[in-house]
């Protein structure tokens, strides 16, 4: 039996690998393109615009995804501007901004959009944690952001980059934390 397919328009190999791993029941086909992101800190709006661009390029049903990182003490900074923050101040700069701050609550938010030219469907997810006070962990091909070295999972007090495979599965793979899981559940029914 042939697997259902979906086109994922992204140039981010980390996002592609995550999609292929989490959407194993379907074939994820990468369409490598740089999409123009609107200037917004609303990841849902960014994902929507990217999905519409992706459909115009492929003329086939496709998905697009955007994510953000929100630090409570910094009024949500860097929000959807994660790449810009990482390119300019890096994770070391983020930690410097947080020196002496007690509230270290932070979260990842992501939004995946499916668009087929007529129908648009949104899948949102959130993972809460605590900002580490130092860079911790080792390189891992499952880390698709430098933030993995400073985002601590509350339940175990380790950064994502320090987690074992079993810990990643247990603490980072719930449906609430994965827009891919929400999407696949819907997509296989339709």
N, CA and C atoms as a LAMMPS dump frame, in Angstrom:
ITEM: TIMESTEP
0
ITEM: NUMBER OF ATOMS
570
ITEM: BOX BOUNDS ff ff ff
-5.0000000000000000e+02 5.0000000000000000e+02
-5.0000000000000000e+02 5.0000000000000000e+02
-5.0000000000000000e+02 5.0000000000000000e+02
ITEM: ATOMS id mol type element x y z
1 1 1 N 0.827 -1.179 0
2 1 2 C 0 0 0
3 1 3 C 0.876 1.247 0
4 2 1 N 0.56 2.196 -0.879
5 2 2 C 1.322 3.434 -0.944
6 2 3 C 0.965 4.34 0.223
7 3 1 N 1.992 4.974 0.773
8 3 2 C 1.787 5.921 1.858
9 3 3 C 1.202 7.216 1.304
10 4 1 N 0.377 7.877 2.128
11 4 2 C -0.05 9.225 1.786
12 4 3 C 1.191 10.113 1.795
13 5 1 N 1.143 11.184 1.02
14 5 2 C 2.28 12.094 0.936
15 5 3 C 1.858 13.5 1.332
16 6 1 N 2.847 14.275 1.778
17 6 2 C 2.627 15.703 2.014
18 6 3 C 3.921 16.425 1.653
19 7 1 N 3.773 17.589 1.064
20 7 2 C 4.926 18.422 0.731
21 7 3 C 5.173 19.362 1.904
22 8 1 N 6.412 19.401 2.348
23 8 2 C 6.824 20.296 3.427
24 8 3 C 7.785 21.296 2.818
25 9 1 N 7.361 22.547 2.738
26 9 2 C 8.21 23.583 2.145
27 9 3 C 9.065 24.172 3.258
28 10 1 N 10.358 23.816 3.217
29 10 2 C 11.3 24.299 4.221
30 10 3 C 12.722 24.151 3.701
31 11 1 N 13.588 25.034 4.147
32 11 2 C 15.017 24.879 3.863
33 11 3 C 15.748 24.451 5.133
34 12 1 N 15.013 24.303 6.238
35 12 2 C 15.582 23.93 7.526
36 12 3 C 15.625 22.407 7.637
37 13 1 N 16.827 21.838 7.53
38 13 2 C 16.976 20.379 7.568
39 13 3 C 16.577 19.784 8.913
40 14 1 N 16.763 20.53 9.993
41 14 2 C 16.353 20.058 11.305
42 14 3 C 14.846 19.89 11.385
43 15 1 N 14.109 20.867 10.85
44 15 2 C 12.646 20.767 10.832
45 15 3 C 12.206 19.612 9.94
46 16 1 N 12.889 19.444 8.807
47 16 2 C 12.551 18.352 7.898
48 16 3 C 12.743 17.001 8.59
49 17 1 N 13.875 16.815 9.263
50 17 2 C 14.14 15.545 9.95
51 17 3 C 13.119 15.29 11.053
52 18 1 N 12.754 16.342 11.779
53 18 2 C 11.721 16.193 12.817
54 18 3 C 10.404 15.759 12.189
55 19 1 N 10.037 16.382 11.069
56 19 2 C 8.791 16.035 10.38
57 19 3 C 8.829 14.583 9.918
58 20 1 N 9.934 14.177 9.308
59 20 2 C 10.033 12.799 8.809
60 20 3 C 9.973 11.79 9.955
61 21 1 N 10.569 12.127 11.083
62 21 2 C 10.565 11.233 12.244
63 21 3 C 9.16 11.159 12.853
64 22 1 N 8.508 12.296 13.03
65 22 2 C 7.206 12.321 13.703
66 22 3 C 6.04 11.968 12.783
67 23 1 N 6.238 12.113 11.483
68 23 2 C 5.171 11.807 10.524
69 23 3 C 5.498 10.531 9.753
70 24 1 N 6.029 9.543 10.451
71 24 2 C 6.517 8.338 9.792
72 24 3 C 5.437 7.568 9.034
73 25 1 N 4.154 7.8 9.371
74 25 2 C 3.069 7.095 8.679
75 25 3 C 2.824 7.622 7.267
76 26 1 N 3.383 8.793 6.965
77 26 2 C 3.228 9.359 5.622
78 26 3 C 4.594 9.707 5.056
79 27 1 N 4.627 9.927 3.757
80 27 2 C 5.878 10.32 3.118
81 27 3 C 5.953 11.844 3.086
82 28 1 N 6.965 12.388 3.751
83 28 2 C 7.185 13.84 3.778
84 28 3 C 8.164 14.178 2.664
85 29 1 N 7.706 14.997 1.736
86 29 2 C 8.535 15.377 0.59
87 29 3 C 8.973 16.823 0.782
88 30 1 N 10.279 17.027 0.848
89 30 2 C 10.791 18.379 1.017
90 30 3 C 10.75 19.149 -0.294
91 31 1 N 10.259 20.367 -0.223
92 31 2 C 10.372 21.326 -1.312
93 31 3 C 11.262 22.404 -0.729
94 32 1 N 12.533 22.416 -1.158
95 32 2 C 13.523 23.295 -0.571
96 32 3 C 13.374 24.69 -1.147
97 33 1 N 12.822 25.582 -0.349
98 33 2 C 12.64 26.96 -0.791
99 33 3 C 12.684 27.88 0.418
100 34 1 N 13.254 29.043 0.205
101 34 2 C 13.235 30.088 1.224
102 34 3 C 11.935 30.851 1.042
103 35 1 N 11.119 30.853 2.063
104 35 2 C 9.861 31.581 2.01
105 35 3 C 10.051 32.961 2.635
106 36 1 N 9.339 33.921 2.123
107 36 2 C 9.427 35.276 2.66
108 36 3 C 8.525 35.353 3.879
109 37 1 N 9.131 35.644 5.027
110 37 2 C 8.356 35.721 6.26
111 37 3 C 7.899 37.152 6.479
112 38 1 N 6.637 37.33 6.813
113 38 2 C 6.179 38.676 7.132
114 38 3 C 6.819 39.155 8.429
115 39 1 N 6.971 40.446 8.583
116 39 2 C 7.496 41.003 9.836
117 39 3 C 6.381 40.971 10.87
118 40 1 N 6.427 39.962 11.686
119 40 2 C 5.402 39.773 12.704
120 40 3 C 5.989 38.902 13.797
121 41 1 N 5.499 39.073 15.012
122 41 2 C 5.919 38.136 16.056
123 41 3 C 4.808 37.148 16.371
124 42 1 N 3.817 37.075 15.476
125 42 2 C 2.711 36.132 15.592
126 42 3 C 3.025 34.912 14.715
127 43 1 N 3.412 33.802 15.353
128 43 2 C 3.832 32.638 14.578
129 43 3 C 2.699 32.045 13.756
130 44 1 N 1.459 32.195 14.209
131 44 2 C 0.317 31.691 13.45
132 44 3 C 0.172 32.461 12.136
133 45 1 N 0.31 33.769 12.189
134 45 2 C 0.219 34.606 10.99
135 45 3 C 1.378 34.301 10.032
136 46 1 N 2.574 34.146 10.577
137 46 2 C 3.742 33.83 9.746
138 46 3 C 3.528 32.494 9.037
139 47 1 N 3.068 31.489 9.788
140 47 2 C 2.836 30.155 9.212
141 47 3 C 1.785 30.201 8.108
142 48 1 N 0.742 30.981 8.323
143 48 2 C -0.329 31.113 7.338
144 48 3 C 0.213 31.687 6.028
145 49 1 N 0.958 32.768 6.112
146 49 2 C 1.514 33.414 4.913
147 49 3 C 2.481 32.461 4.201
148 50 1 N 3.311 31.76 4.977
149 50 2 C 4.258 30.818 4.38
150 50 3 C 3.541 29.666 3.681
151 51 1 N 2.457 29.17 4.28
152 51 2 C 1.703 28.073 3.665
153 51 3 C 1.082 28.514 2.341
154 52 1 N 0.586 29.729 2.299
155 52 2 C -0.002 30.243 1.057
156 52 3 C 1.069 30.398 -0.028
157 53 1 N 2.247 30.884 0.347
158 53 2 C 3.363 30.977 -0.599
159 53 3 C 3.766 29.59 -1.094
160 54 1 N 3.836 28.644 -0.158
161 54 2 C 4.241 27.274 -0.492
162 54 3 C 3.28 26.668 -1.509
163 55 1 N 1.981 26.865 -1.283
164 55 2 C 1.003 26.324 -2.22
165 55 3 C 1.157 26.965 -3.606
166 56 1 N 1.402 28.259 -3.644
167 56 2 C 1.589 28.942 -4.934
168 56 3 C 2.786 28.375 -5.695
169 57 1 N 3.821 27.959 -4.975
170 57 2 C 5.018 27.388 -5.606
171 57 3 C 4.761 25.981 -6.12
172 58 1 N 4.041 25.173 -5.333
173 58 2 C 3.913 23.746 -5.636
174 58 3 C 2.603 23.377 -6.327
175 59 1 N 1.568 24.158 -6.101
176 59 2 C 0.202 23.871 -6.596
177 59 3 C -0.292 22.518 -6.096
178 60 1 N 0.225 22.105 -4.933
179 60 2 C -0.18 20.842 -4.303
180 60 3 C -0.401 21.095 -2.817
181 61 1 N -1.211 20.264 -2.161
182 61 2 C -1.374 20.41 -0.707
183 61 3 C -0.013 20.36 -0.02
184 62 1 N 0.176 21.254 0.923
185 62 2 C 1.482 21.31 1.581
186 62 3 C 1.342 21.799 3.019
187 63 1 N 2.427 21.668 3.735
188 63 2 C 2.493 22.174 5.099
189 63 3 C 3.664 23.138 5.21
190 64 1 N 3.518 24.039 6.131
191 64 2 C 4.579 24.964 6.493
192 64 3 C 4.538 25.087 8.003
193 65 1 N 5.664 25.406 8.602
194 65 2 C 5.702 25.503 10.054
195 65 3 C 6.566 26.667 10.475
196 66 1 N 6.157 27.315 11.544
197 66 2 C 6.981 28.347 12.148
198 66 3 C 6.955 28.142 13.648
199 67 1 N 7.985 28.624 14.299
200 67 2 C 8.051 28.461 15.745
201 67 3 C 8.639 29.706 16.377
202 68 1 N 8.456 29.802 17.671
203 68 2 C 9.002 30.923 18.421
204 68 3 C 9.443 30.459 19.798
205 69 1 N 10.26 31.297 20.406
206 69 2 C 10.764 31.025 21.746
207 69 3 C 10.445 32.248 22.591
208 70 1 N 9.82 32.03 23.729
209 70 2 C 9.293 33.119 24.534
210 70 3 C 9.84 33.043 25.956
211 71 1 N 10.54 34.097 26.384
212 71 2 C 11.096 34.168 27.729
213 71 3 C 10.228 35.147 28.526
214 72 1 N 9.575 34.636 29.541
215 72 2 C 8.61 35.421 30.31
216 72 3 C 9.216 36.714 30.861
217 73 1 N 10.372 36.621 31.496
218 73 2 C 11.023 37.771 32.135
219 73 3 C 11.38 38.873 31.13
220 74 1 N 11.556 38.519 29.866
221 74 2 C 11.941 39.484 28.827
222 74 3 C 10.744 39.868 27.957
223 75 1 N 9.547 39.843 28.55
224 75 2 C 8.307 40.179 27.826
225 75 3 C 8.129 39.362 26.551
226 76 1 N 8.556 38.106 26.599
227 76 2 C 8.368 37.206 25.469
228 76 3 C 9.524 37.179 24.487
229 77 1 N 10.508 38.059 24.613
230 77 2 C 11.663 38.057 23.699
231 77 3 C 12.291 36.679 23.678
232 78 1 N 12.711 36.169 22.535
233 78 2 C 12.767 36.776 21.204
234 78 3 C 11.535 36.522 20.326
235 79 1 N 10.521 35.853 20.855
236 79 2 C 9.278 35.547 20.131
237 79 3 C 9.585 34.822 18.817
238 80 1 N 9.024 35.327 17.715
239 80 2 C 9.231 34.685 16.408
240 80 3 C 10.587 35.044 15.792
241 81 1 N 11.326 35.926 16.454
242 81 2 C 12.61 36.376 15.907
243 81 3 C 13.784 35.551 16.444
244 82 1 N 13.553 34.265 16.613
245 82 2 C 14.565 33.377 17.179
246 82 3 C 15.838 33.376 16.323
247 83 1 N 15.7 33.182 15.023
248 83 2 C 16.891 33.11 14.17
249 83 3 C 17.697 34.399 14.234
250 84 1 N 17.012 35.532 14.22
251 84 2 C 17.709 36.813 14.309
252 84 3 C 18.446 36.934 15.646
253 85 1 N 17.785 36.563 16.733
254 85 2 C 18.417 36.621 18.053
255 85 3 C 19.637 35.701 18.106
256 86 1 N 19.51 34.497 17.549
257 86 2 C 20.631 33.557 17.577
258 86 3 C 21.789 34.034 16.694
259 87 1 N 21.479 34.668 15.561
260 87 2 C 22.526 35.178 14.672
261 87 3 C 23.233 36.399 15.25
262 88 1 N 22.537 37.197 16.048
263 88 2 C 23.129 38.437 16.556
264 88 3 C 23.743 38.262 17.945
265 89 1 N 22.957 37.876 18.939
266 89 2 C 23.507 37.767 20.297
267 89 3 C 23.802 36.328 20.707
268 90 1 N 23.22 35.36 20.013
269 90 2 C 23.472 33.951 20.311
270 90 3 C 22.903 33.534 21.658
271 91 1 N 23.095 32.256 21.978
272 91 2 C 22.569 31.767 23.252
273 91 3 C 23.315 32.39 24.431
274 92 1 N 24.598 32.713 24.222
275 92 2 C 25.365 33.366 25.277
276 92 3 C 24.777 34.738 25.586
277 93 1 N 24.362 35.473 24.552
278 93 2 C 23.751 36.781 24.742
279 93 3 C 22.416 36.692 25.455
280 94 1 N 21.648 35.669 25.128
281 94 2 C 20.363 35.468 25.808
282 94 3 C 20.61 35.219 27.293
283 95 1 N 21.606 34.382 27.591
284 95 2 C 21.93 34.11 28.997
285 95 3 C 22.406 35.38 29.7
286 96 1 N 23.166 36.212 29.011
287 96 2 C 23.654 37.48 29.586
288 96 3 C 22.471 38.389 29.94
289 97 1 N 21.473 38.461 29.052
290 97 2 C 20.281 39.267 29.326
291 97 3 C 19.542 38.785 30.575
292 98 1 N 19.693 37.52 30.889
293 98 2 C 18.964 36.92 32.013
294 98 3 C 19.774 36.866 33.307
295 99 1 N 21.002 37.402 33.297
296 99 2 C 21.817 37.381 34.514
297 99 3 C 21.087 38.094 35.643
298 100 1 N 21.03 37.444 36.798
299 100 2 C 20.401 38.031 37.975
300 100 3 C 18.881 37.972 37.985
301 101 1 N 18.281 37.408 36.972
302 101 2 C 16.811 37.317 36.898
303 101 3 C 16.357 36.025 37.571
304 102 1 N 15.329 36.142 38.392
305 102 2 C 14.804 34.961 39.085
306 102 3 C 13.816 34.181 38.235
307 103 1 N 12.929 34.886 37.544
308 103 2 C 11.92 34.212 36.719
309 103 3 C 12.577 33.732 35.431
310 104 1 N 12.77 32.442 35.306
311 104 2 C 13.449 31.874 34.148
312 104 3 C 12.484 31.028 33.295
313 105 1 N 11.177 31.222 33.507
314 105 2 C 10.179 30.481 32.734
315 105 3 C 10.244 30.873 31.26
316 106 1 N 10.157 29.87 30.41
317 106 2 C 10.206 30.105 28.972
318 106 3 C 9.402 29.009 28.274
319 107 1 N 9.149 29.218 26.99
320 107 2 C 8.42 28.191 26.249
321 107 3 C 8.714 28.284 24.767
322 108 1 N 8.599 27.13 24.132
323 108 2 C 8.606 27.029 22.683
324 108 3 C 7.149 26.97 22.244
325 109 1 N 6.814 27.683 21.181
326 109 2 C 5.496 27.569 20.568
327 109 3 C 5.726 27.288 19.096
328 110 1 N 4.886 26.44 18.536
329 110 2 C 5.003 26.154 17.107
330 110 3 C 3.619 26.073 16.487
331 111 1 N 3.585 26.391 15.212
332 111 2 C 2.332 26.342 14.471
333 111 3 C 2.608 25.75 13.093
334 112 1 N 1.91 24.669 12.788
335 112 2 C 1.989 24.041 11.479
336 112 3 C 0.692 24.379 10.754
337 113 1 N 0.81 24.741 9.491
338 113 2 C -0.362 25.058 8.684
339 113 3 C -0.41 24.124 7.49
340 114 1 N -1.581 23.529 7.285
341 114 2 C -1.858 22.734 6.097
342 114 3 C -2.699 23.609 5.18
343 115 1 N -2.348 23.616 3.887
344 115 2 C -3.136 24.39 2.923
345 115 3 C -3.173 23.64 1.607
346 116 1 N -4.386 23.506 1.047
347 116 2 C -4.533 22.786 -0.218
348 116 3 C -5.107 23.667 -1.332
349 117 1 N -5.046 24.981 -1.145
350 117 2 C -5.584 25.908 -2.132
351 117 3 C -6.982 26.368 -1.794
352 118 1 N -7.721 25.553 -1.04
353 118 2 C -9.069 25.909 -0.603
354 118 3 C -9.184 25.901 0.92
355 119 1 N -8.677 24.842 1.515
356 119 2 C -8.809 24.654 2.954
357 119 3 C -7.493 24.93 3.663
358 120 1 N -7.607 25.609 4.804
359 120 2 C -6.436 25.882 5.635
360 120 3 C -6.746 25.386 7.035
361 121 1 N -5.804 24.656 7.605
362 121 2 C -5.999 24.104 8.949
363 121 3 C -4.74 24.376 9.766
364 122 1 N -4.932 24.819 11.009
365 122 2 C -3.828 25.169 11.904
366 122 3 C -3.658 24.114 12.989
367 123 1 N -2.398 23.827 13.331
368 123 2 C -2.061 22.887 14.397
369 123 3 C -1 23.564 15.262
370 124 1 N -1.354 23.852 16.507
371 124 2 C -0.442 24.573 17.389
372 124 3 C -0.023 23.698 18.562
373 125 1 N 1.193 23.952 19.041
374 125 2 C 1.724 23.187 20.163
375 125 3 C 2.627 24.086 21.005
376 126 1 N 2.838 23.66 22.242
377 126 2 C 3.636 24.458 23.172
378 126 3 C 4.388 23.537 24.128
379 127 1 N 5.625 23.901 24.417
380 127 2 C 6.445 23.181 25.389
381 127 3 C 7.007 24.196 26.37
382 128 1 N 6.677 24.036 27.654
383 128 2 C 7.167 24.974 28.661
384 128 3 C 8.42 24.417 29.33
385 129 1 N 9.256 25.331 29.798
386 129 2 C 10.481 24.928 30.457
387 129 3 C 11.066 26.07 31.263
388 130 1 N 12.327 25.908 31.592
389 130 2 C 13.064 26.881 32.392
390 130 3 C 14.381 27.176 31.657
391 131 1 N 14.761 28.446 31.621
392 131 2 C 16.008 28.82 30.979
393 131 3 C 17.18 28.473 31.888
394 132 1 N 18.125 27.728 31.368
395 132 2 C 19.323 27.375 32.113
396 132 3 C 20.144 28.636 32.382
397 133 1 N 21.045 28.569 33.33
398 133 2 C 21.928 29.713 33.583
399 133 3 C 23.255 29.546 32.855
400 134 1 N 23.421 28.404 32.172
401 134 2 C 24.648 28.153 31.409
402 134 3 C 24.353 27.22 30.233
403 135 1 N 25.258 27.199 29.27
404 135 2 C 25.148 26.309 28.117
405 135 3 C 25.48 24.9 28.595
406 136 1 N 24.578 23.948 28.33
407 136 2 C 24.785 22.572 28.795
408 136 3 C 24.338 21.579 27.733
409 137 1 N 25.06 20.455 27.656
410 137 2 C 24.654 19.38 26.758
411 137 3 C 25.669 19.133 25.662
412 138 1 N 25.368 18.132 24.864
413 138 2 C 26.278 17.753 23.782
414 138 3 C 25.554 17.813 22.444
415 139 1 N 26.343 17.865 21.377
416 139 2 C 25.769 17.893 20.038
417 139 3 C 24.949 16.633 19.795
418 140 1 N 23.841 16.821 19.113
419 140 2 C 22.941 15.716 18.828
420 140 3 C 22.213 16.06 17.545
421 141 1 N 22.107 15.127 16.628
422 141 2 C 21.451 15.423 15.346
423 141 3 C 19.953 15.686 15.49
424 142 1 N 19.399 15.498 16.681
425 142 2 C 17.985 15.797 16.904
426 142 3 C 17.779 17.211 17.43
427 143 1 N 18.864 17.901 17.779
428 143 2 C 18.768 19.297 18.199
429 143 3 C 18.69 20.151 16.944
430 144 1 N 17.55 20.801 16.708
431 144 2 C 17.461 21.629 15.521
432 144 3 C 17.566 23.107 15.838
433 145 1 N 17.954 23.421 17.078
434 145 2 C 18.172 24.805 17.465
435 145 3 C 19.236 24.854 18.552
436 146 1 N 20.013 25.928 18.539
437 146 2 C 21.005 26.148 19.607
438 146 3 C 20.307 26.302 20.962
439 147 1 N 19.033 26.648 20.951
440 147 2 C 18.286 26.803 22.195
441 147 3 C 18.207 25.498 22.98
442 148 1 N 18.464 24.374 22.313
443 148 2 C 18.466 23.067 22.985
444 148 3 C 19.477 23.02 24.126
445 149 1 N 20.489 23.892 24.065
446 149 2 C 21.552 23.9 25.072
447 149 3 C 21.213 24.756 26.295
448 150 1 N 20.123 25.546 26.218
449 150 2 C 19.772 26.419 27.348
450 150 3 C 18.321 26.252 27.809
451 151 1 N 17.537 25.427 27.122
452 151 2 C 16.144 25.181 27.499
453 151 3 C 16.091 23.93 28.361
454 152 1 N 15.737 24.109 29.652
455 152 2 C 15.667 22.969 30.567
456 152 3 C 14.24 22.44 30.655
457 153 1 N 14.12 21.136 30.599
458 153 2 C 12.851 20.455 30.777
459 153 3 C 12.592 20.406 32.283
460 154 1 N 11.463 20.993 32.711
461 154 2 C 11.164 21.123 34.146
462 154 3 C 11.214 19.797 34.888
463 155 1 N 10.631 18.763 34.297
464 155 2 C 10.497 17.483 35.005
465 155 3 C 11.828 16.84 35.376
466 156 1 N 12.879 17.116 34.601
467 156 2 C 14.16 16.455 34.868
468 156 3 C 15.299 17.423 35.138
469 157 1 N 15.088 18.707 34.928
470 157 2 C 16.13 19.695 35.199
471 157 3 C 17.322 19.623 34.256
472 158 1 N 17.134 19.005 33.097
473 158 2 C 18.202 18.902 32.094
474 158 3 C 17.811 19.713 30.874
475 159 1 N 18.837 20.206 30.16
476 159 2 C 18.542 20.867 28.894
477 159 3 C 18.174 19.797 27.87
478 160 1 N 17.54 20.228 26.794
479 160 2 C 17.18 19.284 25.728
480 160 3 C 18.427 18.57 25.227
481 161 1 N 19.536 19.295 25.13
482 161 2 C 20.788 18.716 24.627
483 161 3 C 21.392 17.697 25.585
484 162 1 N 20.904 17.636 26.817
485 162 2 C 21.388 16.654 27.794
486 162 3 C 20.506 15.415 27.883
487 163 1 N 19.347 15.443 27.273
488 163 2 C 18.395 14.345 27.415
489 163 3 C 18.824 13.097 26.652
490 164 1 N 18.534 11.956 27.239
491 164 2 C 18.726 10.685 26.543
492 164 3 C 17.579 10.507 25.552
493 165 1 N 17.691 9.532 24.695
494 165 2 C 16.632 9.227 23.729
495 165 3 C 15.306 8.937 24.443
496 166 1 N 15.371 8.131 25.512
497 166 2 C 14.161 7.793 26.271
498 166 3 C 13.556 9.018 26.935
499 167 1 N 14.402 9.896 27.476
500 167 2 C 13.905 11.12 28.11
501 167 3 C 13.26 12.048 27.084
502 168 1 N 13.844 12.14 25.9
503 168 2 C 13.245 12.964 24.836
504 168 3 C 11.844 12.451 24.51
505 169 1 N 11.74 11.145 24.381
506 169 2 C 10.459 10.535 24.047
507 169 3 C 9.435 10.787 25.161
508 170 1 N 9.866 10.643 26.398
509 170 2 C 8.953 10.78 27.535
510 170 3 C 8.52 12.223 27.777
511 171 1 N 9.457 13.173 27.683
512 171 2 C 9.166 14.54 28.095
513 171 3 C 8.903 15.525 26.958
514 172 1 N 9.221 15.169 25.722
515 172 2 C 9.077 16.127 24.621
516 172 3 C 8.206 15.625 23.475
517 173 1 N 7.527 14.523 23.663
518 173 2 C 6.803 13.937 22.539
519 173 3 C 5.308 13.782 22.77
520 174 1 N 4.748 14.57 23.655
521 174 2 C 3.3 14.478 23.84
522 174 3 C 2.603 15.224 22.699
523 175 1 N 1.344 14.947 22.525
524 175 2 C 0.587 15.616 21.47
525 175 3 C 0.505 17.125 21.73
526 176 1 N 0.466 17.531 22.987
527 176 2 C 0.417 18.959 23.321
528 176 3 C 1.69 19.688 22.878
529 177 1 N 2.799 18.956 22.815
530 177 2 C 4.085 19.56 22.487
531 177 3 C 4.465 19.43 21.023
532 178 1 N 3.659 18.775 20.219
533 178 2 C 4.034 18.515 18.835
534 178 3 C 2.902 18.821 17.865
535 179 1 N 3.098 19.854 17.074
536 179 2 C 2.084 20.147 16.054
537 179 3 C 2.097 19.047 14.989
538 180 1 N 3.224 18.358 14.812
539 180 2 C 3.279 17.242 13.86
540 180 3 C 2.326 16.123 14.285
541 181 1 N 2.303 15.806 15.58
542 181 2 C 1.42 14.744 16.077
543 181 3 C -0.052 15.134 15.889
544 182 1 N -0.372 16.392 16.144
545 182 2 C -1.752 16.861 15.954
546 182 3 C -2.128 16.789 14.473
547 183 1 N -1.195 17.194 13.616
548 183 2 C -1.451 17.18 12.178
549 183 3 C -1.674 15.754 11.668
550 184 1 N -0.805 14.815 12.03
551 184 2 C -0.883 13.454 11.487
552 184 3 C -2.198 12.79 11.899
553 185 1 N -2.64 13.033 13.103
554 185 2 C -3.901 12.477 13.584
555 185 3 C -5.054 12.949 12.679
556 186 1 N -5.057 14.228 12.348
557 186 2 C -6.095 14.787 11.474
558 186 3 C -5.917 14.325 10.02
559 187 1 N -4.688 14.363 9.524
560 187 2 C -4.411 14.088 8.117
561 187 3 C -4.76 12.662 7.718
562 188 1 N -4.485 11.717 8.584
563 188 2 C -4.779 10.317 8.256
564 188 3 C -6.279 10.037 8.245
565 189 1 N -7.059 10.865 8.918
566 189 2 C -8.515 10.694 8.911
567 189 3 C -9.148 11.306 7.661
568 190 1 N -8.465 12.236 7.035
569 190 2 C -9.049 12.992 5.899
570 190 3 C -8.444 12.621 4.569
